[in-house]
């Protein structure tokens, strides 16, 4: 049960982080329409890091649950 609870918590945190990233993407789109690309660079770094983190935690979580 500890393994399941830990992985459910991790998935919830990753989902909430993704929602924040989606909000940041919407703000970045508005800024790009106004000619500012500053947030776009930051968004790229965050999304690339989140993808790597999700992949690693997903791999480890599935292996633990198996």
mmJSON file of the N, C-alpha and C atoms, coordinates in Angstrom:
{"data_MODEL":{"atom_site":{
"group_PDB":["ATOM","ATOM","ATOM","ATOM","ATOM","ATOM","ATOM","ATOM","ATOM","ATOM","ATOM","ATOM","ATOM","ATOM","ATOM","ATOM","ATOM","ATOM","ATOM","ATOM","ATOM","ATOM","ATOM","ATOM","ATOM","ATOM","ATOM","ATOM","ATOM","ATOM","ATOM","ATOM","ATOM","ATOM","ATOM","ATOM","ATOM","ATOM","ATOM","ATOM","ATOM","ATOM","ATOM","ATOM","ATOM","ATOM","ATOM","ATOM","ATOM","ATOM","ATOM","ATOM","ATOM","ATOM","ATOM","ATOM","ATOM","ATOM","ATOM","ATOM","ATOM","ATOM","ATOM","ATOM","ATOM","ATOM","ATOM","ATOM","ATOM","ATOM","ATOM","ATOM","ATOM","ATOM","ATOM","ATOM","ATOM","ATOM","ATOM","ATOM","ATOM","ATOM","ATOM","ATOM","ATOM","ATOM","ATOM","ATOM","ATOM","ATOM","ATOM","ATOM","ATOM","ATOM","ATOM","ATOM","ATOM","ATOM","ATOM","ATOM","ATOM","ATOM","ATOM","ATOM","ATOM","ATOM","ATOM","ATOM","ATOM","ATOM","ATOM","ATOM","ATOM","ATOM","ATOM","ATOM","ATOM","ATOM","ATOM","ATOM","ATOM","ATOM","ATOM","ATOM","ATOM","ATOM","ATOM","ATOM","ATOM","ATOM","ATOM","ATOM","ATOM","ATOM","ATOM","ATOM","ATOM","ATOM","ATOM","ATOM","ATOM","ATOM","ATOM","ATOM","ATOM","ATOM","ATOM","ATOM","ATOM","ATOM","ATOM","ATOM","ATOM","ATOM","ATOM","ATOM","ATOM","ATOM","ATOM","ATOM","ATOM","ATOM","ATOM","ATOM","ATOM","ATOM","ATOM","ATOM","ATOM","ATOM","ATOM","ATOM","ATOM","ATOM","ATOM","ATOM","ATOM","ATOM","ATOM","ATOM","ATOM","ATOM","ATOM","ATOM","ATOM","ATOM","ATOM","ATOM","ATOM","ATOM","ATOM","ATOM","ATOM","ATOM","ATOM","ATOM","ATOM","ATOM"],
"id":[1,2,3,4,5,6,7,8,9,10,11,12,13,14,15,16,17,18,19,20,21,22,23,24,25,26,27,28,29,30,31,32,33,34,35,36,37,38,39,40,41,42,43,44,45,46,47,48,49,50,51,52,53,54,55,56,57,58,59,60,61,62,63,64,65,66,67,68,69,70,71,72,73,74,75,76,77,78,79,80,81,82,83,84,85,86,87,88,89,90,91,92,93,94,95,96,97,98,99,100,101,102,103,104,105,106,107,108,109,110,111,112,113,114,115,116,117,118,119,120,121,122,123,124,125,126,127,128,129,130,131,132,133,134,135,136,137,138,139,140,141,142,143,144,145,146,147,148,149,150,151,152,153,154,155,156,157,158,159,160,161,162,163,164,165,166,167,168,169,170,171,172,173,174,175,176,177,178,179,180,181,182,183,184,185,186,187,188,189,190,191,192,193,194,195,196,197,198],
"type_symbol":["N","C","C","N","C","C","N","C","C","N","C","C","N","C","C","N","C","C","N","C","C","N","C","C","N","C","C","N","C","C","N","C","C","N","C","C","N","C","C","N","C","C","N","C","C","N","C","C","N","C","C","N","C","C","N","C","C","N","C","C","N","C","C","N","C","C","N","C","C","N","C","C","N","C","C","N","C","C","N","C","C","N","C","C","N","C","C","N","C","C","N","C","C","N","C","C","N","C","C","N","C","C","N","C","C","N","C","C","N","C","C","N","C","C","N","C","C","N","C","C","N","C","C","N","C","C","N","C","C","N","C","C","N","C","C","N","C","C","N","C","C","N","C","C","N","C","C","N","C","C","N","C","C","N","C","C","N","C","C","N","C","C","N","C","C","N","C","C","N","C","C","N","C","C","N","C","C","N","C","C","N","C","C","N","C","C","N","C","C","N","C","C","N","C","C","N","C","C"],
"label_atom_id":["N","CA","C","N","CA","C","N","CA","C","N","CA","C","N","CA","C","N","CA","C","N","CA","C","N","CA","C","N","CA","C","N","CA","C","N","CA","C","N","CA","C","N","CA","C","N","CA","C","N","CA","C","N","CA","C","N","CA","C","N","CA","C","N","CA","C","N","CA","C","N","CA","C","N","CA","C","N","CA","C","N","CA","C","N","CA","C","N","CA","C","N","CA","C","N","CA","C","N","CA","C","N","CA","C","N","CA","C","N","CA","C","N","CA","C","N","CA","C","N","CA","C","N","CA","C","N","CA","C","N","CA","C","N","CA","C","N","CA","C","N","CA","C","N","CA","C","N","CA","C","N","CA","C","N","CA","C","N","CA","C","N","CA","C","N","CA","C","N","CA","C","N","CA","C","N","CA","C","N","CA","C","N","CA","C","N","CA","C","N","CA","C","N","CA","C","N","CA","C","N","CA","C","N","CA","C","N","CA","C","N","CA","C","N","CA","C","N","CA","C","N","CA","C","N","CA","C","N","CA","C"],
"label_alt_id":[null,null,null,null,null,null,null,null,null,null,null,null,null,null,null,null,null,null,null,null,null,null,null,null,null,null,null,null,null,null,null,null,null,null,null,null,null,null,null,null,null,null,null,null,null,null,null,null,null,null,null,null,null,null,null,null,null,null,null,null,null,null,null,null,null,null,null,null,null,null,null,null,null,null,null,null,null,null,null,null,null,null,null,null,null,null,null,null,null,null,null,null,null,null,null,null,null,null,null,null,null,null,null,null,null,null,null,null,null,null,null,null,null,null,null,null,null,null,null,null,null,null,null,null,null,null,null,null,null,null,null,null,null,null,null,null,null,null,null,null,null,null,null,null,null,null,null,null,null,null,null,null,null,null,null,null,null,null,null,null,null,null,null,null,null,null,null,null,null,null,null,null,null,null,null,null,null,null,null,null,null,null,null,null,null,null,null,null,null,null,null,null,null,null,null,null,null,null],
"label_comp_id":["UNK","UNK","UNK","UNK","UNK","UNK","UNK","UNK","UNK","UNK","UNK","UNK","UNK","UNK","UNK","UNK","UNK","UNK","UNK","UNK","UNK","UNK","UNK","UNK","UNK","UNK","UNK","UNK","UNK","UNK","UNK","UNK","UNK","UNK","UNK","UNK","UNK","UNK","UNK","UNK","UNK","UNK","UNK","UNK","UNK","UNK","UNK","UNK","UNK","UNK","UNK","UNK","UNK","UNK","UNK","UNK","UNK","UNK","UNK","UNK","UNK","UNK","UNK","UNK","UNK","UNK","UNK","UNK","UNK","UNK","UNK","UNK","UNK","UNK","UNK","UNK","UNK","UNK","UNK","UNK","UNK","UNK","UNK","UNK","UNK","UNK","UNK","UNK","UNK","UNK","UNK","UNK","UNK","UNK","UNK","UNK","UNK","UNK","UNK","UNK","UNK","UNK","UNK","UNK","UNK","UNK","UNK","UNK","UNK","UNK","UNK","UNK","UNK","UNK","UNK","UNK","UNK","UNK","UNK","UNK","UNK","UNK","UNK","UNK","UNK","UNK","UNK","UNK","UNK","UNK","UNK","UNK","UNK","UNK","UNK","UNK","UNK","UNK","UNK","UNK","UNK","UNK","UNK","UNK","UNK","UNK","UNK","UNK","UNK","UNK","UNK","UNK","UNK","UNK","UNK","UNK","UNK","UNK","UNK","UNK","UNK","UNK","UNK","UNK","UNK","UNK","UNK","UNK","UNK","UNK","UNK","UNK","UNK","UNK","UNK","UNK","UNK","UNK","UNK","UNK","UNK","UNK","UNK","UNK","UNK","UNK","UNK","UNK","UNK","UNK","UNK","UNK","UNK","UNK","UNK","UNK","UNK","UNK"],
"label_asym_id":["A","A","A","A","A","A","A","A","A","A","A","A","A","A","A","A","A","A","A","A","A","A","A","A","A","A","A","A","A","A","A","A","A","A","A","A","A","A","A","A","A","A","A","A","A","A","A","A","A","A","A","A","A","A","A","A","A","A","A","A","A","A","A","A","A","A","A","A","A","A","A","A","A","A","A","A","A","A","A","A","A","A","A","A","A","A","A","A","A","A","A","A","A","A","A","A","A","A","A","A","A","A","A","A","A","A","A","A","A","A","A","A","A","A","A","A","A","A","A","A","A","A","A","A","A","A","A","A","A","A","A","A","A","A","A","A","A","A","A","A","A","A","A","A","A","A","A","A","A","A","A","A","A","A","A","A","A","A","A","A","A","A","A","A","A","A","A","A","A","A","A","A","A","A","A","A","A","A","A","A","A","A","A","A","A","A","A","A","A","A","A","A","A","A","A","A","A","A"],
"label_entity_id":["1","1","1","1","1","1","1","1","1","1","1","1","1","1","1","1","1","1","1","1","1","1","1","1","1","1","1","1","1","1","1","1","1","1","1","1","1","1","1","1","1","1","1","1","1","1","1","1","1","1","1","1","1","1","1","1","1","1","1","1","1","1","1","1","1","1","1","1","1","1","1","1","1","1","1","1","1","1","1","1","1","1","1","1","1","1","1","1","1","1","1","1","1","1","1","1","1","1","1","1","1","1","1","1","1","1","1","1","1","1","1","1","1","1","1","1","1","1","1","1","1","1","1","1","1","1","1","1","1","1","1","1","1","1","1","1","1","1","1","1","1","1","1","1","1","1","1","1","1","1","1","1","1","1","1","1","1","1","1","1","1","1","1","1","1","1","1","1","1","1","1","1","1","1","1","1","1","1","1","1","1","1","1","1","1","1","1","1","1","1","1","1","1","1","1","1","1","1"],
"label_seq_id":[1,1,1,2,2,2,3,3,3,4,4,4,5,5,5,6,6,6,7,7,7,8,8,8,9,9,9,10,10,10,11,11,11,12,12,12,13,13,13,14,14,14,15,15,15,16,16,16,17,17,17,18,18,18,19,19,19,20,20,20,21,21,21,22,22,22,23,23,23,24,24,24,25,25,25,26,26,26,27,27,27,28,28,28,29,29,29,30,30,30,31,31,31,32,32,32,33,33,33,34,34,34,35,35,35,36,36,36,37,37,37,38,38,38,39,39,39,40,40,40,41,41,41,42,42,42,43,43,43,44,44,44,45,45,45,46,46,46,47,47,47,48,48,48,49,49,49,50,50,50,51,51,51,52,52,52,53,53,53,54,54,54,55,55,55,56,56,56,57,57,57,58,58,58,59,59,59,60,60,60,61,61,61,62,62,62,63,63,63,64,64,64,65,65,65,66,66,66],
"pdbx_PDB_ins_code":[null,null,null,null,null,null,null,null,null,null,null,null,null,null,null,null,null,null,null,null,null,null,null,null,null,null,null,null,null,null,null,null,null,null,null,null,null,null,null,null,null,null,null,null,null,null,null,null,null,null,null,null,null,null,null,null,null,null,null,null,null,null,null,null,null,null,null,null,null,null,null,null,null,null,null,null,null,null,null,null,null,null,null,null,null,null,null,null,null,null,null,null,null,null,null,null,null,null,null,null,null,null,null,null,null,null,null,null,null,null,null,null,null,null,null,null,null,null,null,null,null,null,null,null,null,null,null,null,null,null,null,null,null,null,null,null,null,null,null,null,null,null,null,null,null,null,null,null,null,null,null,null,null,null,null,null,null,null,null,null,null,null,null,null,null,null,null,null,null,null,null,null,null,null,null,null,null,null,null,null,null,null,null,null,null,null,null,null,null,null,null,null,null,null,null,null,null,null],
"Cartn_x":[0.82,0.0,0.864,2.017,2.898,3.388,3.691,4.181,3.094,1.888,0.779,0.499,0.444,0.156,1.242,2.488,3.595,3.475,3.181,3.087,1.842,0.76,-0.42,-0.144,0.576,0.939,1.849,2.811,3.711,2.924,1.981,1.201,0.335,-0.202,-0.998,-0.14,1.04,1.937,2.341,2.63,3.003,1.834,0.643,-0.532,-0.761,-0.623,-0.789,0.29,1.506,2.592,2.3,1.726,1.365,0.297,-0.674,-1.696,-1.06,-0.075,0.625,1.381,1.96,2.692,1.745,0.545,-0.452,-0.863,-1.012,-1.331,-0.202,1.008,2.173,2.248,1.849,1.85,0.835,-0.321,-1.338,-0.831,-0.148,0.415,1.506,2.309,3.37,2.81,1.702,1.07,0.619,0.059,-0.359,0.84,1.946,3.135,3.75,3.726,4.268,3.455,2.147,1.309,1.669,2.202,2.626,4.093,4.777,6.155,7.222,6.849,7.821,7.996,9.248,9.54,10.302,10.367,11.151,10.581,9.301,8.681,8.723,8.781,8.827,10.079,11.206,12.458,12.363,11.826,11.668,10.699,9.624,8.632,9.25,10.116,10.792,11.631,12.374,13.215,12.365,11.303,10.425,9.767,9.275,8.581,9.549,10.754,11.745,12.135,12.318,12.653,11.521,10.287,9.13,8.961,9.227,9.135,10.14,11.374,12.392,12.021,11.52,11.135,9.972,8.964,7.807,8.222,9.105,9.565,10.293,11.189,11.957,11.061,10.207,9.335,8.314,7.857,6.946,7.613,8.824,9.575,9.821,10.288,10.576,9.273,8.213,6.943,6.339,6.36,5.828,6.636,7.951,8.806,8.524,8.312,7.987,6.643,5.656,4.322,4.26,5.096,5.113,5.61],
"Cartn_y":[-1.202,0.0,1.267,1.216,2.381,2.742,1.724,1.969,2.604,2.112,2.667,4.115,4.382,5.735,6.718,6.286,7.158,7.521,6.539,6.792,7.591,7.417,8.248,9.712,9.926,11.297,11.943,11.178,11.701,12.081,11.224,11.531,12.779,12.972,14.164,15.425,15.371,16.534,16.856,15.84,16.073,16.653,16.202,16.731,18.201,18.544,19.938,20.828,20.302,21.054,21.289,20.28,20.415,21.483,21.556,22.599,23.987,24.15,25.432,25.746,24.719,24.91,25.304,24.747,25.115,26.58,27.011,28.416,29.325,28.904,29.675,29.719,28.645,28.6,29.586,29.695,30.649,32.083,32.354,33.694,33.964,32.953,33.108,33.389,32.736,32.961,34.413,34.961,36.368,37.3,36.962,37.8,37.708,36.508,36.353,37.176,37.225,38.044,39.528,39.924,41.317,41.542,40.473,40.617,40.299,39.803,39.469,37.947,37.501,36.068,35.62,36.452,36.157,34.956,34.894,33.8,32.486,32.57,31.382,30.553,31.212,30.51,29.794,30.468,29.87,28.696,28.856,27.804,26.562,26.768,25.648,24.853,25.558,24.879,24.121,24.734,24.067,22.827,22.952,21.809,20.664,20.974,19.925,19.224,19.993,19.4,18.567,19.043,18.295,16.992,17.029,15.808,14.774,15.187,14.261,13.719,14.582,14.163,13.178,13.479,12.576,11.221,11.231,9.968,9.121,9.734,9.001,8.497,9.358,8.946,7.903,8.015,7.012,5.659,5.661,4.412,3.739,4.512,3.967,3.519,4.324,3.982,2.702,2.544,1.33,0.12,0.283,-0.823,-1.2,-0.221,-0.506,-1.219,-0.745,-1.322,-2.723,-2.992,-4.307,-5.317],
"Cartn_z":[0.0,0.0,0.0,0.651,0.686,-0.71,-1.503,-2.868,-3.721,-3.59,-4.37,-3.968,-2.672,-2.189,-2.638,-2.56,-2.973,-4.453,-5.284,-6.72,-7.088,-6.356,-6.585,-6.229,-5.148,-4.753,-5.793,-6.29,-7.318,-8.563,-8.96,-10.157,-9.959,-8.768,-8.483,-8.562,-7.98,-8.011,-9.452,-10.241,-11.631,-12.425,-12.137,-12.833,-12.466,-11.199,-10.778,-11.386,-11.482,-12.105,-13.58,-14.229,-15.636,-15.826,-14.922,-15.008,-14.907,-14.031,-13.93,-15.219,-15.81,-17.057,-18.192,-18.198,-19.212,-19.04,-17.804,-17.531,-18.007,-17.76,-18.19,-19.719,-20.376,-21.842,-22.409,-21.778,-22.228,-22.086,-20.986,-20.784,-21.819,-22.115,-23.1,-24.482,-24.826,-26.122,-26.263,-25.198,-25.228,-25.403,-24.731,-24.841,-26.233,-26.829,-28.184,-29.175,-28.988,-29.874,-29.783,-28.627,-28.437,-28.8,-29.249,-29.705,-28.67,-27.501,-26.463,-26.407,-26.549,-26.559,-25.311,-24.298,-23.094,-22.344,-22.157,-21.405,-22.183,-23.486,-24.328,-24.05,-23.842,-23.531,-22.187,-21.2,-19.874,-19.936,-20.675,-20.839,-21.479,-22.44,-23.093,-22.094,-21.26,-20.264,-19.244,-18.778,-17.804,-18.397,-19.627,-20.23,-20.528,-20.961,-21.218,-19.912,-18.862,-17.566,-17.01,-17.172,-16.683,-17.453,-18.747,-19.551,-19.055,-18.806,-18.315,-16.938,-16.078,-14.734,-14.773,-15.579,-15.697,-16.252,-17.223,-17.807,-16.769,-16.037,-15.026,-13.9,-13.368,-12.273,-12.735,-13.962,-14.505,-14.65,-15.152,-15.315,-13.967,-13.002,-11.67,-10.983,-11.111,-10.484,-11.032,-12.349,-12.947,-12.515,-12.455,-12.021,-10.569,-9.698,-8.293,-8.168,-8.916,-8.815,-9.434,-10.387,-11.013,-10.006],
"occupancy":[1.0,1.0,1.0,1.0,1.0,1.0,1.0,1.0,1.0,1.0,1.0,1.0,1.0,1.0,1.0,1.0,1.0,1.0,1.0,1.0,1.0,1.0,1.0,1.0,1.0,1.0,1.0,1.0,1.0,1.0,1.0,1.0,1.0,1.0,1.0,1.0,1.0,1.0,1.0,1.0,1.0,1.0,1.0,1.0,1.0,1.0,1.0,1.0,1.0,1.0,1.0,1.0,1.0,1.0,1.0,1.0,1.0,1.0,1.0,1.0,1.0,1.0,1.0,1.0,1.0,1.0,1.0,1.0,1.0,1.0,1.0,1.0,1.0,1.0,1.0,1.0,1.0,1.0,1.0,1.0,1.0,1.0,1.0,1.0,1.0,1.0,1.0,1.0,1.0,1.0,1.0,1.0,1.0,1.0,1.0,1.0,1.0,1.0,1.0,1.0,1.0,1.0,1.0,1.0,1.0,1.0,1.0,1.0,1.0,1.0,1.0,1.0,1.0,1.0,1.0,1.0,1.0,1.0,1.0,1.0,1.0,1.0,1.0,1.0,1.0,1.0,1.0,1.0,1.0,1.0,1.0,1.0,1.0,1.0,1.0,1.0,1.0,1.0,1.0,1.0,1.0,1.0,1.0,1.0,1.0,1.0,1.0,1.0,1.0,1.0,1.0,1.0,1.0,1.0,1.0,1.0,1.0,1.0,1.0,1.0,1.0,1.0,1.0,1.0,1.0,1.0,1.0,1.0,1.0,1.0,1.0,1.0,1.0,1.0,1.0,1.0,1.0,1.0,1.0,1.0,1.0,1.0,1.0,1.0,1.0,1.0,1.0,1.0,1.0,1.0,1.0,1.0,1.0,1.0,1.0,1.0,1.0,1.0],
"B_iso_or_equiv":[0.0,0.0,0.0,0.0,0.0,0.0,0.0,0.0,0.0,0.0,0.0,0.0,0.0,0.0,0.0,0.0,0.0,0.0,0.0,0.0,0.0,0.0,0.0,0.0,0.0,0.0,0.0,0.0,0.0,0.0,0.0,0.0,0.0,0.0,0.0,0.0,0.0,0.0,0.0,0.0,0.0,0.0,0.0,0.0,0.0,0.0,0.0,0.0,0.0,0.0,0.0,0.0,0.0,0.0,0.0,0.0,0.0,0.0,0.0,0.0,0.0,0.0,0.0,0.0,0.0,0.0,0.0,0.0,0.0,0.0,0.0,0.0,0.0,0.0,0.0,0.0,0.0,0.0,0.0,0.0,0.0,0.0,0.0,0.0,0.0,0.0,0.0,0.0,0.0,0.0,0.0,0.0,0.0,0.0,0.0,0.0,0.0,0.0,0.0,0.0,0.0,0.0,0.0,0.0,0.0,0.0,0.0,0.0,0.0,0.0,0.0,0.0,0.0,0.0,0.0,0.0,0.0,0.0,0.0,0.0,0.0,0.0,0.0,0.0,0.0,0.0,0.0,0.0,0.0,0.0,0.0,0.0,0.0,0.0,0.0,0.0,0.0,0.0,0.0,0.0,0.0,0.0,0.0,0.0,0.0,0.0,0.0,0.0,0.0,0.0,0.0,0.0,0.0,0.0,0.0,0.0,0.0,0.0,0.0,0.0,0.0,0.0,0.0,0.0,0.0,0.0,0.0,0.0,0.0,0.0,0.0,0.0,0.0,0.0,0.0,0.0,0.0,0.0,0.0,0.0,0.0,0.0,0.0,0.0,0.0,0.0,0.0,0.0,0.0,0.0,0.0,0.0,0.0,0.0,0.0,0.0,0.0,0.0],
"pdbx_formal_charge":[null,null,null,null,null,null,null,null,null,null,null,null,null,null,null,null,null,null,null,null,null,null,null,null,null,null,null,null,null,null,null,null,null,null,null,null,null,null,null,null,null,null,null,null,null,null,null,null,null,null,null,null,null,null,null,null,null,null,null,null,null,null,null,null,null,null,null,null,null,null,null,null,null,null,null,null,null,null,null,null,null,null,null,null,null,null,null,null,null,null,null,null,null,null,null,null,null,null,null,null,null,null,null,null,null,null,null,null,null,null,null,null,null,null,null,null,null,null,null,null,null,null,null,null,null,null,null,null,null,null,null,null,null,null,null,null,null,null,null,null,null,null,null,null,null,null,null,null,null,null,null,null,null,null,null,null,null,null,null,null,null,null,null,null,null,null,null,null,null,null,null,null,null,null,null,null,null,null,null,null,null,null,null,null,null,null,null,null,null,null,null,null,null,null,null,null,null,null],
"auth_seq_id":[1,1,1,2,2,2,3,3,3,4,4,4,5,5,5,6,6,6,7,7,7,8,8,8,9,9,9,10,10,10,11,11,11,12,12,12,13,13,13,14,14,14,15,15,15,16,16,16,17,17,17,18,18,18,19,19,19,20,20,20,21,21,21,22,22,22,23,23,23,24,24,24,25,25,25,26,26,26,27,27,27,28,28,28,29,29,29,30,30,30,31,31,31,32,32,32,33,33,33,34,34,34,35,35,35,36,36,36,37,37,37,38,38,38,39,39,39,40,40,40,41,41,41,42,42,42,43,43,43,44,44,44,45,45,45,46,46,46,47,47,47,48,48,48,49,49,49,50,50,50,51,51,51,52,52,52,53,53,53,54,54,54,55,55,55,56,56,56,57,57,57,58,58,58,59,59,59,60,60,60,61,61,61,62,62,62,63,63,63,64,64,64,65,65,65,66,66,66],
"auth_comp_id":["UNK","UNK","UNK","UNK","UNK","UNK","UNK","UNK","UNK","UNK","UNK","UNK","UNK","UNK","UNK","UNK","UNK","UNK","UNK","UNK","UNK","UNK","UNK","UNK","UNK","UNK","UNK","UNK","UNK","UNK","UNK","UNK","UNK","UNK","UNK","UNK","UNK","UNK","UNK","UNK","UNK","UNK","UNK","UNK","UNK","UNK","UNK","UNK","UNK","UNK","UNK","UNK","UNK","UNK","UNK","UNK","UNK","UNK","UNK","UNK","UNK","UNK","UNK","UNK","UNK","UNK","UNK","UNK","UNK","UNK","UNK","UNK","UNK","UNK","UNK","UNK","UNK","UNK","UNK","UNK","UNK","UNK","UNK","UNK","UNK","UNK","UNK","UNK","UNK","UNK","UNK","UNK","UNK","UNK","UNK","UNK","UNK","UNK","UNK","UNK","UNK","UNK","UNK","UNK","UNK","UNK","UNK","UNK","UNK","UNK","UNK","UNK","UNK","UNK","UNK","UNK","UNK","UNK","UNK","UNK","UNK","UNK","UNK","UNK","UNK","UNK","UNK","UNK","UNK","UNK","UNK","UNK","UNK","UNK","UNK","UNK","UNK","UNK","UNK","UNK","UNK","UNK","UNK","UNK","UNK","UNK","UNK","UNK","UNK","UNK","UNK","UNK","UNK","UNK","UNK","UNK","UNK","UNK","UNK","UNK","UNK","UNK","UNK","UNK","UNK","UNK","UNK","UNK","UNK","UNK","UNK","UNK","UNK","UNK","UNK","UNK","UNK","UNK","UNK","UNK","UNK","UNK","UNK","UNK","UNK","UNK","UNK","UNK","UNK","UNK","UNK","UNK","UNK","UNK","UNK","UNK","UNK","UNK"],
"auth_asym_id":["A","A","A","A","A","A","A","A","A","A","A","A","A","A","A","A","A","A","A","A","A","A","A","A","A","A","A","A","A","A","A","A","A","A","A","A","A","A","A","A","A","A","A","A","A","A","A","A","A","A","A","A","A","A","A","A","A","A","A","A","A","A","A","A","A","A","A","A","A","A","A","A","A","A","A","A","A","A","A","A","A","A","A","A","A","A","A","A","A","A","A","A","A","A","A","A","A","A","A","A","A","A","A","A","A","A","A","A","A","A","A","A","A","A","A","A","A","A","A","A","A","A","A","A","A","A","A","A","A","A","A","A","A","A","A","A","A","A","A","A","A","A","A","A","A","A","A","A","A","A","A","A","A","A","A","A","A","A","A","A","A","A","A","A","A","A","A","A","A","A","A","A","A","A","A","A","A","A","A","A","A","A","A","A","A","A","A","A","A","A","A","A","A","A","A","A","A","A"],
"auth_atom_id":["N","CA","C","N","CA","C","N","CA","C","N","CA","C","N","CA","C","N","CA","C","N","CA","C","N","CA","C","N","CA","C","N","CA","C","N","CA","C","N","CA","C","N","CA","C","N","CA","C","N","CA","C","N","CA","C","N","CA","C","N","CA","C","N","CA","C","N","CA","C","N","CA","C","N","CA","C","N","CA","C","N","CA","C","N","CA","C","N","CA","C","N","CA","C","N","CA","C","N","CA","C","N","CA","C","N","CA","C","N","CA","C","N","CA","C","N","CA","C","N","CA","C","N","CA","C","N","CA","C","N","CA","C","N","CA","C","N","CA","C","N","CA","C","N","CA","C","N","CA","C","N","CA","C","N","CA","C","N","CA","C","N","CA","C","N","CA","C","N","CA","C","N","CA","C","N","CA","C","N","CA","C","N","CA","C","N","CA","C","N","CA","C","N","CA","C","N","CA","C","N","CA","C","N","CA","C","N","CA","C","N","CA","C","N","CA","C","N","CA","C","N","CA","C","N","CA","C","N","CA","C"],
"pdbx_PDB_model_num":[1,1,1,1,1,1,1,1,1,1,1,1,1,1,1,1,1,1,1,1,1,1,1,1,1,1,1,1,1,1,1,1,1,1,1,1,1,1,1,1,1,1,1,1,1,1,1,1,1,1,1,1,1,1,1,1,1,1,1,1,1,1,1,1,1,1,1,1,1,1,1,1,1,1,1,1,1,1,1,1,1,1,1,1,1,1,1,1,1,1,1,1,1,1,1,1,1,1,1,1,1,1,1,1,1,1,1,1,1,1,1,1,1,1,1,1,1,1,1,1,1,1,1,1,1,1,1,1,1,1,1,1,1,1,1,1,1,1,1,1,1,1,1,1,1,1,1,1,1,1,1,1,1,1,1,1,1,1,1,1,1,1,1,1,1,1,1,1,1,1,1,1,1,1,1,1,1,1,1,1,1,1,1,1,1,1,1,1,1,1,1,1,1,1,1,1,1,1]
}}}
